[in-house]
């Protein structure tokens, strides 16, 4: 029964009541000592269910000065919560006390962490919670209590549901502790959590089949934060254990949770706009079965055809990607350095979370690819740009790893993924089984097509083009031909991008290295020209490439003019590409244009045609393409391997802050049950 106590009499003469738990925490935060003459005070208090929103608001609304004035009370609450977390349990009541103490501590800590006037975050918070002289002892004891409360072996006689609730509360306490004031790296409290045993405890929670699907995802988001805490400044034991563990239990569950999470987040996009009708297929055939990718969570929440439909969709997409995207950090670290995880992401997601998730037979790698196509279609904020870049870096690592790249071309993984088709022009529809490499190419084309805007994300475009280049380099080295890919669409998108860069060259050059983007684009085109027998599956694709080059002759004329070095040219911001090298890359392209200018006129006279149609040009190219002599090009497939340090250090510090905010929002510690 909820305990209440009389408070005052209202205007109608009737007494109003407060719940006992509310009254007691209010007294403590006024600096009173209701426990002084009651040795059972804390034991009784922690049996009362915490009103989360009330307790958070109570602390949050107090000024920093008031909190410092009741420092002894706050320190006492902290110490008592830690004490009960470390006590042995003997039945349900003890587990409930621990859970309520953990919830109370979580609400108080989060409210304190949001205070902006603490000039030295870690110093002021530690002094408020424990006094500086007690900090090491109290926080070490807190970490021990957290490990105990994550363990099911701590209380074999207790109710499984109560133990599960305590574990859930403990994970949320950890999220609040790690996130701090949303700057994980500046939160020195995390130094107390850098223990291998704590990482093991969290991984065991993920591996526990009794832990539900959503809690596993939150635990992975927590691992994302912990594993990136000051990882460049000192050894991060959580990251070390994450990338070196070979324990199949937690890794299989992580694969399942992350893969299902990607599909759930994709469903959030589809809920905004269901593009299934414009998609040729939403299924992917693997091995001997046909595995469903799952349906959207509901019908689109936006009314198609309404006057404000486009506006509503844009507003909804501006809030994307979903908060669970914080899992991408852990996914990146595992893809980057854990070979066991790399093997597991190619297997069907066979581990089931108590049948809560419908996704039990899909493949995590493919789920990531499908989700990525939606993320990369419309990065519209600094947050979504951050996650988009992380997605591209993951693809970059996949395309540089020979074993993972083998998967993309594996004949055992033929099928058609559901890729984003929410905006026009959409990628061409296909219904024939294709290697996964085709989907990666399509995802890059989705990004390139839909993000050419005034403020160009140069960094993201460099990564997208680098991914295409690495895939083609793999094909050239392994002589792996893709059958059935719509190469003509790739030419059109790539050449359209080159035309866009040239049209806005001066403006983009002030923002970053536009020359590098042009160099990458030309290199990809040159690879397809020189290695057409390996990259392209038939003469028709090669002829289409030659046609597209001839069709955009003015673009390459303008590019040649830009690439010619001029005396007195000012240095371009961030430019690292010598213009004369780019001019050398244009040799074969210029030769193709001049060759077919002559041959097309010859074909035109021969066939007595005055006005050429596109098909006439294609016919002329087809007739004379065998006479084309090109200069061999060396080292087109070479590239500098991706290195996180030092180039991406600033990015990962920034995405960590974004992930911390998202993880806090995802757990929503203020929401009452």
C-alpha positions in Angstrom: 0.0 0.0 0.0 1.3 3.5 -0.8 2.0 5.4 2.4 0.6 8.9 2.7 0.7 11.5 5.4 -1.4 14.6 6.1 0.2 17.8 4.9 -2.2 20.7 5.2 -5.9 21.7 4.9 -7.2 23.2 1.7 -9.7 25.9 1.3 -12.5 23.4 1.6 -11.3 22.3 5.0 -10.2 18.9 3.7 -6.7 17.6 4.4 -4.4 17.1 1.4 -2.0 14.3 1.4 1.5 13.6 0.2 2.9 10.1 -0.4 5.3 9.2 2.4 8.2 8.7 0.0 7.7 12.3 -1.4 7.6 13.8 2.1 10.7 12.0 3.2 12.9 13.0 0.2 11.6 16.6 0.5 12.7 16.6 4.1 16.2 15.2 3.3 16.6 17.8 0.5 15.7 20.6 3.0 18.7 19.4 5.1 16.5 17.8 7.8 17.6 14.6 9.5 14.5 12.4 9.8 16.8 9.4 10.3 18.4 10.7 13.4 16.2 8.9 15.9 15.1 6.1 13.7 17.7 3.3 13.1 15.4 1.7 10.6 14.8 4.9 8.6 16.9 3.9 5.5 15.7 0.4 5.4 12.1 1.6 5.5 12.8 4.4 2.9 14.2 2.1 0.4 11.2 -0.2 0.6 9.1 2.7 -0.8 8.8 2.8 -4.6 10.5 5.9 -5.9 8.5 8.5 -7.8 11.1 9.1 -10.5 9.9 12.3 -12.0 9.2 13.8 -8.6 12.7 13.1 -7.3 14.4 14.2 -10.4 12.4 17.5 -10.5 13.0 18.0 -6.8 16.7 18.0 -7.2 16.8 19.6 -10.6 14.8 22.7 -9.4 17.2 23.4 -6.5 19.9 25.9 -7.2 23.5 25.0 -7.1 23.8 27.1 -3.9 21.0 25.2 -2.2 22.5 21.8 -3.1 25.8 22.8 -1.7 24.1 24.0 1.5 22.5 20.5 2.0 25.7 18.7 0.9 25.7 16.6 4.0 22.2 15.3 3.3 23.1 14.5 -0.4 26.3 12.8 0.7 24.4 10.8 3.2 21.8 9.6 0.6 24.7 8.6 -1.7 26.4 6.7 1.0 23.3 4.9 2.1 22.4 3.9 -1.5 25.8 2.5 -2.0 25.7 0.7 1.3 22.4 -1.1 0.4 23.7 -2.0 -3.0 26.6 -3.9 -1.4 24.6 -5.7 1.2 23.9 -9.4 0.8 20.3 -10.2 -0.1 18.0 -12.7 1.6 14.8 -12.6 -0.3 12.5 -10.3 -2.2 12.5 -7.4 0.2 16.3 -7.0 0.0 16.2 -6.9 -3.8 13.4 -4.3 -3.7 15.5 -2.1 -1.4 18.4 -2.3 -3.7 16.3 -1.5 -6.7 14.7 1.5 -5.1 18.1 2.8 -3.8 19.5 2.5 -7.3 16.5 4.3 -8.9 16.8 7.1 -6.3 20.5 7.5 -6.9 20.0 7.5 -10.6 17.4 10.4 -10.4 19.5 12.4 -8.0 22.7 12.0 -10.1 21.1 12.9 -13.4 19.5 16.0 -11.9 22.9 17.1 -10.4 24.7 16.4 -13.7 22.4 18.8 -15.5 23.5 21.7 -13.4 25.4 24.1 -15.6 26.9 26.4 -13.0 29.3 23.9 -11.5 32.5 25.5 -12.8 34.6 22.3 -12.5 32.2 19.5 -13.2 34.0 16.5 -11.8 35.5 18.3 -8.8 32.2 20.0 -7.8 30.1 16.8 -8.3 32.5 14.6 -6.3 32.7 17.1 -3.5 28.9 17.3 -3.4 28.4 13.5 -3.4 31.2 12.2 -1.2 33.5 15.0 -0.1 36.9 14.8 -1.8 38.6 12.9 1.0 36.0 10.0 0.7 35.8 9.9 -3.1 38.1 7.0 -3.9 36.6 4.8 -1.2 32.9 5.6 -1.9 33.1 5.4 -5.7 35.1 2.2 -5.6 32.4 0.8 -3.3 29.8 2.1 -5.8 31.5 0.2 -8.6 31.5 -3.0 -6.5 27.9 -2.6 -5.7 27.0 -2.1 -9.4 28.8 -5.4 -10.3 26.9 -7.2 -7.5 23.5 -5.8 -8.6 24.2 -6.9 -12.2 24.9 -10.4 -11.1 22.0 -12.9 -10.8 24.2 -15.2 -8.6 24.0 -12.6 -5.9 20.5 -13.6 -4.8 19.5 -17.2 -5.9 16.4 -17.1 -3.6 14.9 -13.9 -4.9 12.1 -13.5 -7.5 13.5 -13.6 -11.1 11.3 -10.6 -12.0 12.6 -8.6 -9.1 16.2 -9.4 -10.0 15.6 -8.5 -13.6 14.1 -5.1 -12.5 17.2 -4.5 -10.4 19.5 -5.3 -13.3 17.5 -2.9 -15.5 17.8 -0.1 -12.9 21.5 -0.8 -12.5 22.2 -0.4 -16.3 20.3 2.9 -16.2 22.4 4.1 -13.2 25.5 3.2 -15.2 24.2 5.2 -18.2 23.7 8.2 -16.1 27.1 7.8 -14.4 29.0 7.4 -17.7 27.2 10.1 -19.6 27.7 12.7 -16.8 26.9 16.1 -18.2 26.8 14.6 -21.7 30.6 15.0 -22.1 31.8 11.5 -21.4 35.5 12.3 -21.8 35.5 15.1 -19.3 33.6 13.0 -16.7 36.4 11.9 -14.4 33.9 9.6 -12.6 34.4 7.2 -15.4 37.9 6.5 -14.2 36.3 4.5 -11.4 34.4 2.4 -13.9 37.4 1.4 -16.1 37.5 -2.2 -14.7 37.6 -5.4 -16.7 35.3 -7.0 -14.2 32.6 -4.4 -14.8 32.9 -4.9 -18.6 32.5 -8.6 -18.0 29.4 -8.0 -15.9 27.8 -5.9 -18.6 28.7 -8.5 -21.3 27.2 -11.2 -19.1 24.0 -9.1 -18.9 23.9 -9.0 -22.7 24.6 -12.7 -22.9 21.8 -13.6 -20.4 18.9 -15.0 -22.3 16.5 -13.8 -19.5 17.4 -10.2 -20.3 14.9 -8.8 -22.7 15.7 -7.4 -26.1 15.4 -3.7 -25.3 17.6 -4.1 -22.2 20.3 -5.8 -24.3 20.2 -2.8 -26.7 20.6 -0.3 -23.9 23.5 -2.3 -22.5 25.2 -2.1 -25.9 24.6 1.6 -26.0 26.3 1.8 -22.6 29.2 -0.2 -23.9 29.5 2.3 -26.8 30.0 5.1 -24.2 32.3 3.2 -21.9 34.6 1.9 -24.6 35.3 5.3 -26.0 36.0 7.1 -22.7 39.4 8.9 -23.3 40.5 6.1 -25.5 43.2 8.2 -27.1 44.6 9.5 -23.8 45.0 6.2 -22.0 44.4 2.5 -22.2 40.6 1.9 -22.1 40.2 -1.5 -20.5 36.6 -1.8 -21.6 37.5 -1.2 -25.3 40.4 -3.7 -24.9 38.1 -6.4 -23.6 35.4 -5.6 -26.1 37.7 -6.1 -29.1 39.6 -9.0 -27.7 36.8 -11.1 -26.3 36.1 -14.4 -28.1 33.3 -15.4 -25.9 30.5 -16.4 -28.3 27.7 -15.9 -25.7 27.8 -12.1 -25.5 29.0 -11.6 -29.0 26.1 -13.6 -30.5 23.6 -11.7 -28.4 25.2 -8.4 -29.5 25.0 -9.4 -33.1 21.3 -10.3 -32.6 20.5 -7.1 -30.6 22.3 -4.8 -33.0 21.0 -6.5 -36.1 17.4 -6.4 -34.8 18.0 -2.8 -33.7 18.9 -1.8 -37.2 15.7 -3.3 -38.5 13.6 -1.6 -35.8 15.2 1.7 -36.6 14.6 1.2 -40.3 10.9 0.6 -39.4 10.9 4.0 -37.7 11.9 5.5 -41.1 9.2 3.5 -42.9 6.7 4.7 -40.3 7.3 8.2 -41.5 7.0 7.3 -45.1 6.3 3.7 -46.2 8.2 3.3 -49.5 7.4 -0.4 -49.9 5.0 0.2 -52.8 7.8 1.7 -54.9 10.3 -1.1 -54.0 10.5 -4.1 -56.2 11.0 -6.4 -53.3 11.5 -6.3 -49.6 12.9 -9.8 -49.2 16.3 -11.2 -49.4 17.0 -14.8 -50.3 19.8 -16.5 -48.4 21.1 -20.0 -48.8 18.1 -22.2 -49.1 15.4 -20.1 -47.4 13.6 -16.8 -47.9 13.9 -14.7 -44.8 11.5 -11.8 -44.2 13.0 -8.4 -43.3 10.0 -7.6 -41.1 7.2 -5.1 -41.7 7.0 -1.5 -40.6 5.8 -0.9 -37.0 2.5 0.6 -38.3 1.0 2.4 -41.2 2.7 5.6 -42.0 1.9 8.2 -39.4 1.9 10.9 -42.0 -1.2 11.2 -44.2 0.0 10.9 -47.8 -1.6 13.5 -50.1 -2.4 16.0 -47.3 -1.4 19.6 -48.0 1.3 19.6 -45.3 2.5 16.1 -46.1 5.9 17.0 -47.4 6.5 19.5 -44.6 5.5 17.0 -42.0 7.7 14.3 -43.5 10.7 16.8 -43.5 10.0 17.6 -39.9 9.8 14.0 -38.9 13.0 13.1 -40.8 14.8 16.0 -39.2 14.5 14.1 -35.9 16.1 11.0 -37.4 18.0 8.7 -37.0 16.5 7.1 -33.9 18.3 7.4 -30.6 19.3 3.7 -30.7 21.9 4.7 -33.3 24.3 5.2 -30.4 24.9 1.4 -30.8 26.8 2.2 -34.0 29.9 3.1 -31.9 30.1 -0.4 -30.4 29.3 -1.9 -33.9 32.2 0.2 -35.3 34.7 -0.9 -32.7 33.7 -4.6 -33.1 33.8 -4.4 -36.9 37.1 -2.6 -36.7 39.0 -5.1 -34.5 37.1 -8.2 -33.3 37.5 -11.1 -35.8 35.0 -13.3 -33.9 32.3 -10.6 -34.3 33.2 -10.2 -38.0 32.4 -13.9 -38.5 29.2 -13.7 -36.6 27.7 -10.8 -38.5 27.4 -13.0 -41.6 25.2 -15.6 -39.9 21.4 -15.6 -39.5 20.3 -14.0 -36.2 19.4 -17.2 -34.5 19.4 -16.0 -30.9 15.9 -15.0 -29.9 15.1 -12.5 -27.1 12.1 -14.3 -25.6 10.3 -14.0 -28.9 10.0 -10.3 -28.4 11.8 -9.4 -31.6 10.4 -10.7 -34.9 13.8 -10.7 -36.5 15.3 -14.1 -35.8 16.5 -15.3 -39.3 18.1 -12.2 -40.8 21.8 -11.3 -41.1 23.2 -8.5 -39.1 25.5 -7.2 -41.9 22.5 -6.9 -44.2 20.4 -5.3 -41.6 23.1 -2.7 -41.2 23.2 -2.1 -44.9 19.4 -1.7 -45.2 19.3 0.7 -42.2 22.2 2.7 -43.6 20.5 3.5 -46.8 17.8 5.4 -44.9 20.3 7.2 -42.7 22.4 8.3 -45.6 19.5 9.5 -47.7 18.9 12.7 -45.7 21.5 13.8 -43.0 19.9 17.2 -42.1 21.5 18.1 -38.8 24.9 18.0 -37.1 23.6 14.9 -35.2 22.5 13.0 -38.3 25.6 14.1 -40.2 27.7 12.6 -37.3 25.9 9.2 -37.5 26.1 9.3 -41.3 29.8 9.7 -41.2 30.1 6.8 -38.7 28.0 4.6 -41.0 30.4 5.5 -43.9 33.5 4.8 -41.7 32.0 1.3 -41.0 31.6 0.7 -44.7 35.1 1.9 -45.3 36.5 -0.6 -42.8 34.4 -3.4 -44.3 35.6 -2.6 -47.8 39.3 -2.5 -46.7 39.0 -5.9 -44.9 39.6 -8.7 -47.4 37.6 -11.3 -45.4 34.6 -8.9 -45.1 34.9 -7.8 -48.7 34.8 -11.5 -49.7 31.3 -11.6 -48.1 30.1 -8.7 -50.3 31.0 -10.8 -53.4 30.1 -14.2 -52.0 27.8 -16.3 -54.3 26.2 -17.7 -51.1 24.9 -14.2 -50.3 22.9 -13.3 -53.4 19.7 -11.4 -53.0 18.0 -8.0 -53.0 18.1 -5.9 -49.9 15.3 -3.4 -49.1 17.0 0.0 -49.6 15.6 3.4 -49.1 13.4 4.7 -51.9 11.6 7.5 -50.0 12.9 10.3 -52.3 13.1 10.7 -56.1 15.0 9.9 -58.1 15.1 6.5 -56.6 17.7 3.8 -57.4 16.6 1.5 -60.3 14.4 -1.3 -59.3 15.8 -4.8 -59.7 14.5 -8.3 -59.0 17.5 -10.5 -59.9 19.7 -11.8 -57.1 22.9 -9.8 -56.7 26.0 -9.8 -54.6 25.9 -7.6 -51.5 28.5 -5.3 -53.1 25.7 -4.1 -55.4 23.8 -2.9 -52.4 26.8 -1.1 -51.1 27.3 0.7 -54.4 23.6 1.6 -54.4 23.7 3.0 -50.9 26.6 5.2 -51.9 24.7 6.4 -54.9 21.7 7.2 -52.7 23.9 9.4 -50.6 25.6 11.1 -53.5 22.3 11.8 -55.3 20.3 13.2 -52.4 22.8 15.4 -50.6 24.2 17.7 -53.3 23.3 21.0 -51.7 24.7 24.5 -51.0 26.4 23.3 -47.8 28.2 20.3 -49.2 29.4 17.7 -46.6 32.8 17.3 -48.2 34.1 14.8 -45.6 31.1 12.5 -46.1 31.4 12.7 -49.9 35.1 11.8 -49.7 34.2 8.7 -47.7 31.4 7.7 -50.0 33.7 8.0 -53.1 36.5 6.1 -51.3 34.1 3.2 -50.6 33.2 3.0 -54.3 36.9 3.1 -55.1 37.8 0.4 -52.6 35.1 -1.9 -53.9 36.4 -1.5 -57.5 40.0 -2.0 -56.3 39.0 -5.3 -54.7 37.3 -6.3 -57.9 40.4 -5.5 -60.0 42.7 -7.3 -57.6 40.5 -10.4 -57.3 39.1 -10.2 -60.8 35.6 -10.4 -59.4 33.0 -9.3 -62.0 29.6 -8.2 -60.8 26.8 -9.5 -63.0 23.6 -7.6 -63.5 24.5 -4.3 -61.9 23.0 -1.1 -63.3 26.3 0.6 -64.2 24.7 3.2 -66.3 23.0 4.7 -63.2 26.4 4.8 -61.5 27.9 6.7 -64.4 25.0 9.2 -64.5 25.2 9.9 -60.7 29.0 10.2 -60.7 29.2 12.4 -63.7 26.3 14.5 -62.4 28.3 15.0 -59.2 31.3 16.1 -61.2 29.2 18.6 -63.0 27.8 19.9 -59.7 31.3 20.3 -58.3 32.5 22.2 -61.3 29.4 24.5 -61.3 30.0 25.4 -57.7 33.7 25.0 -57.7 34.8 28.4 -56.3 32.3 28.3 -53.4 33.0 24.7 -52.5 36.7 25.3 -52.7 36.5 27.8 -49.8 34.9 25.0 -47.6 37.3 22.1 -48.2 39.3 20.1 -50.7 37.0 20.0 -53.7 40.0 18.9 -55.8 40.2 15.6 -53.9 36.5 14.9 -54.6 37.2 15.5 -58.3 40.3 13.4 -58.2 38.4 10.5 -56.6 35.6 10.8 -59.1 37.9 10.8 -62.1 39.9 7.9 -60.7 36.7 5.8 -60.4 35.8 6.6 -64.0 39.3 5.8 -65.2 39.3 2.5 -63.4 36.1 1.5 -65.2 37.6 2.6 -68.5 41.0 0.8 -68.1 39.6 -2.3 -66.3 36.3 -2.6 -68.1 36.9 -6.2 -68.9 37.1 -7.0 -65.1 34.6 -4.6 -63.6 31.9 -4.7 -66.2 30.0 -7.8 -67.2 29.3 -7.1 -70.9 30.0 -4.8 -73.8 26.8 -3.0 -73.4 27.9 -1.6 -70.0 31.2 -0.5 -71.4 29.5 1.2 -74.4 27.1 3.0 -72.0 30.1 4.3 -70.1 31.7 5.6 -73.3 28.3 7.2 -74.2 28.0 9.0 -70.9 31.5 10.4 -71.2 30.8 11.7 -74.7 27.4 13.1 -73.6 29.0 15.2 -70.8 31.9 16.5 -73.0 31.3 20.1 -71.7 31.8 18.9 -68.1 35.2 17.5 -68.9 36.2 20.5 -70.9 35.5 22.7 -67.9 37.3 20.2 -65.6 40.4 20.4 -67.9 40.3 24.2 -67.6 40.1 24.0 -63.8 42.8 21.5 -63.5 45.3 23.5 -65.5 47.7 25.1 -63.0 47.9 28.9 -63.2 50.6 31.1 -61.8 49.4 33.1 -58.9 46.5 30.8 -58.1 45.7 31.2 -54.4 46.0 28.0 -52.3 42.6 26.3 -51.9 41.4 25.4 -48.4 42.6 21.9 -47.4 43.7 21.1 -50.9 46.2 18.2 -51.1 45.7 17.2 -54.8 48.2 18.7 -57.3 46.2 20.0 -60.3 48.7 18.6 -62.8 48.1 15.1 -61.5 44.4 15.4 -62.1 45.1 16.6 -65.6 47.1 13.4 -66.2 44.1 11.4 -65.1 42.0 13.1 -67.8 44.2 11.8 -70.7 42.0 8.7 -71.5 38.8 10.6 -71.0 39.9 13.4 -73.4 41.0 10.8 -75.9 37.6 9.0 -75.8 35.9 12.3 -76.4 38.1 13.2 -79.4 38.0 9.7 -80.8 34.2 9.5 -80.9 33.7 13.1 -82.0 35.4 12.0 -85.2 33.8 8.6 -85.4 30.3 9.9 -84.7 30.6 12.3 -87.6 31.8 9.5 -89.8 28.9 7.3 -88.7 26.5 10.2 -89.3 27.7 10.7 -92.8 27.8 7.0 -93.5 24.2 6.5 -92.4 23.0 9.8 -93.9 21.4 11.0 -90.7 21.2 14.8 -90.1 20.0 14.9 -86.5 21.4 12.4 -84.0 19.3 10.8 -81.4 20.8 9.3 -78.2 20.3 5.8 -79.7 22.2 6.9 -82.8 25.1 8.0 -80.7 25.1 4.7 -78.9 25.0 2.8 -82.1 28.0 4.8 -83.4 30.0 4.1 -80.3 29.1 0.4 -80.4 30.4 0.2 -84.0 33.7 2.0 -83.4 34.5 1.2 -79.7 36.8 -1.7 -80.8 39.1 0.9 -82.5 39.6 2.9 -79.4 43.2 2.7 -78.1 43.7 3.7 -74.5 46.9 4.4 -72.5 47.4 1.9 -69.7 47.0 3.5 -66.3 49.0 2.3 -63.3 48.2 2.2 -59.6 44.6 3.4 -60.0 43.5 0.7 -57.5 46.0 1.8 -54.8 44.8 3.8 -51.8 45.9 4.8 -48.3 44.3 2.6 -45.7 41.9 4.2 -43.3 43.5 5.3 -40.0 41.4 6.5 -37.1 44.3 8.2 -35.4 45.0 11.1 -35.8 42.6 12.0 -38.6 39.3 11.0 -36.9 40.0 11.7 -33.2 38.0 14.9 -33.1 35.1 13.2 -34.9 34.9 10.4 -32.4 35.0 12.8 -29.5 32.1 14.6 -31.0 30.0 11.5 -31.9 30.6 10.3 -28.3 28.8 13.4 -27.0 25.9 12.8 -29.5 25.6 9.2 -28.4 25.7 10.1 -24.7 22.7 12.5 -25.2 20.8 9.9 -27.2 21.4 7.1 -24.7 20.2 9.3 -21.8 17.1 10.1 -23.9 16.5 6.4 -24.7 16.5 5.2 -21.1 14.3 8.2 -20.0 15.1 7.9 -16.3 12.4 10.4 -15.4 9.5 8.2 -16.6 7.5 6.6 -13.8 6.6 2.9 -14.3 
